[in-house]
Amino acid sequence: MKSLEEFIVEQKGDDIDDQWLNDEKPVMTKDGRQVMITKIDYDKVPNIIKGKVKWNDKLLDYEWNDEGICVKALDRLGNPKKADESDKLVKAQ
């Protein structure tokens, strides 16, 4: 039988939620790139999460909706690209 602690433990790679973002806990892309959240735009529905993704030694601007699905992505050269599943925002802890 699982203990209560085992039920509430957050897993690295799990989907983000509002509480995770409000507590300013670490996030990353699904493929493991580091993400720094710079702003959450609550004026738009769904909310837009803006942040910087570290790609090698560059910081690139990305945007996600409040479910963590990427809506604006850049390639490693800084050119726009079609967002895919690897760009999704997930928990990093």
LUMDOKOL-263031 format. One record per residue (C-alpha): x, y, z; residue in one letter; residue number from 0. Coordinates in Angstrom, 3 decimals, decimal comma. Example, Ala and Ser with C-alpha at 12.3 -4.5 7.8 and 13.67 -1.06 7.14 Angstrom:
+----------+----------+----------+----+-----+
|       c1 |       c2 |       c3 | aa |   i |
+----------+----------+----------+----+-----+
|   12,300 |   -4,500 |    7,800 |  A |   0 |
|   13,670 |   -1,060 |    7,140 |  S |   1 |
+----------+----------+----------+----+-----+
end
This chain:
+----------+----------+----------+----+-----+
|       c1 |       c2 |       c3 | aa |   i |
+----------+----------+----------+----+-----+
|    0,000 |    0,000 |    0,000 |  M |   0 |
|    1,308 |    3,474 |   -0,909 |  K |   1 |
|    1,806 |    6,096 |    1,756 |  S |   2 |
|    0,340 |    9,586 |    1,466 |  L |   3 |
|    3,806 |   10,991 |    0,726 |  E |   4 |
|    4,185 |    8,700 |   -2,296 |  E |   5 |
|    0,905 |   10,025 |   -3,729 |  F |   6 |
|    1,834 |   13,717 |   -3,498 |  I |   7 |
|    5,458 |   13,573 |   -4,655 |  V |   8 |
|    6,006 |   15,549 |   -7,836 |  E |   9 |
|    7,930 |   13,859 |  -10,623 |  Q |  10 |
|   10,491 |   15,447 |  -12,919 |  K |  11 |
|    8,917 |   15,719 |  -16,363 |  G |  12 |
|    5,304 |   15,933 |  -15,116 |  D |  13 |
|    2,953 |   18,488 |  -16,665 |  D |  14 |
|    3,053 |   21,940 |  -15,076 |  I |  15 |
|    0,135 |   23,458 |  -13,187 |  D |  16 |
|   -0,744 |   26,924 |  -11,907 |  D |  17 |
|    0,436 |   26,158 |   -8,367 |  Q |  18 |
|    3,845 |   25,027 |   -9,662 |  W |  19 |
|    4,274 |   28,310 |  -11,548 |  L |  20 |
|    2,929 |   30,464 |   -8,699 |  N |  21 |
|    5,458 |   28,867 |   -6,336 |  D |  22 |
|    8,204 |   29,711 |   -8,878 |  E |  23 |
|    9,460 |   26,132 |   -8,953 |  K |  24 |
|   11,908 |   25,088 |  -11,688 |  P |  25 |
|   10,699 |   24,177 |  -15,174 |  V |  26 |
|   12,313 |   22,806 |  -18,328 |  M |  27 |
|   11,377 |   21,750 |  -21,831 |  T |  28 |
|   10,300 |   18,152 |  -22,289 |  K |  29 |
|   13,645 |   17,358 |  -23,957 |  D |  30 |
|   15,570 |   18,717 |  -20,926 |  G |  31 |
|   16,594 |   22,258 |  -21,896 |  R |  32 |
|   16,659 |   24,755 |  -19,019 |  Q |  33 |
|   13,876 |   27,366 |  -18,915 |  V |  34 |
|   13,668 |   30,657 |  -17,039 |  M |  35 |
|   10,138 |   32,099 |  -16,772 |  I |  36 |
|   10,228 |   35,865 |  -17,317 |  T |  37 |
|    6,519 |   36,757 |  -17,309 |  K |  38 |
|    3,047 |   35,254 |  -17,153 |  I |  39 |
|    0,493 |   37,278 |  -19,132 |  D |  40 |
|   -2,797 |   36,899 |  -17,244 |  Y |  41 |
|   -4,601 |   39,366 |  -19,567 |  D |  42 |
|   -4,935 |   36,732 |  -22,300 |  K |  43 |
|   -7,022 |   33,571 |  -22,170 |  V |  44 |
|   -5,462 |   31,067 |  -22,102 |  P |  45 |
|   -2,657 |   32,697 |  -20,123 |  N |  46 |
|    0,647 |   33,077 |  -21,968 |  I |  47 |
|    3,845 |   32,056 |  -20,197 |  I |  48 |
|    6,908 |   33,862 |  -21,553 |  K |  49 |
|   10,398 |   32,666 |  -20,892 |  G |  50 |
|   13,931 |   32,054 |  -22,054 |  K |  51 |
|   15,204 |   28,638 |  -23,115 |  V |  52 |
|   18,904 |   27,903 |  -22,818 |  K |  53 |
|   20,230 |   26,354 |  -26,015 |  W |  54 |
|   23,997 |   25,813 |  -25,759 |  N |  55 |
|   25,249 |   29,274 |  -24,771 |  D |  56 |
|   22,231 |   31,249 |  -26,103 |  K |  57 |
|   19,001 |   32,296 |  -24,388 |  L |  58 |
|   16,060 |   32,152 |  -26,796 |  L |  59 |
|   12,570 |   33,660 |  -26,324 |  D |  60 |
|    9,751 |   31,096 |  -26,104 |  Y |  61 |
|    6,049 |   31,253 |  -25,233 |  E |  62 |
|    3,688 |   28,594 |  -23,870 |  W |  63 |
|   -0,009 |   28,492 |  -23,026 |  N |  64 |
|   -1,083 |   27,767 |  -19,445 |  D |  65 |
|   -1,075 |   24,007 |  -20,116 |  E |  66 |
|    2,613 |   24,106 |  -21,065 |  G |  67 |
|    2,088 |   23,690 |  -24,812 |  I |  68 |
|    4,572 |   25,755 |  -26,787 |  C |  69 |
|    3,047 |   28,452 |  -29,003 |  V |  70 |
|    6,257 |   30,252 |  -30,053 |  K |  71 |
|    9,568 |   28,494 |  -30,566 |  A |  72 |
|   12,954 |   29,274 |  -32,087 |  L |  73 |
|   15,677 |   27,030 |  -33,452 |  D |  74 |
|   19,208 |   27,118 |  -32,083 |  R |  75 |
|   20,096 |   29,938 |  -34,509 |  L |  76 |
|   17,218 |   32,114 |  -33,306 |  G |  77 |
|   14,962 |   31,582 |  -36,335 |  N |  78 |
|   11,237 |   30,827 |  -35,870 |  P |  79 |
|   10,326 |   27,146 |  -36,019 |  K |  80 |
|    7,216 |   25,047 |  -35,635 |  K |  81 |
|    6,813 |   24,063 |  -31,995 |  A |  82 |
|    6,700 |   20,348 |  -31,267 |  D |  83 |
|    6,277 |   18,020 |  -28,287 |  E |  84 |
|    9,935 |   18,465 |  -27,237 |  S |  85 |
|    9,267 |   22,202 |  -26,609 |  D |  86 |
|    6,516 |   21,500 |  -24,043 |  K |  87 |
|    6,998 |   23,051 |  -20,588 |  L |  88 |
|    7,317 |   20,469 |  -17,771 |  V |  89 |
|    8,417 |   20,286 |  -14,132 |  K |  90 |
|   12,179 |   20,165 |  -13,586 |  A |  91 |
|   12,260 |   18,771 |  -10,066 |  Q |  92 |
+----------+----------+----------+----+-----+
end
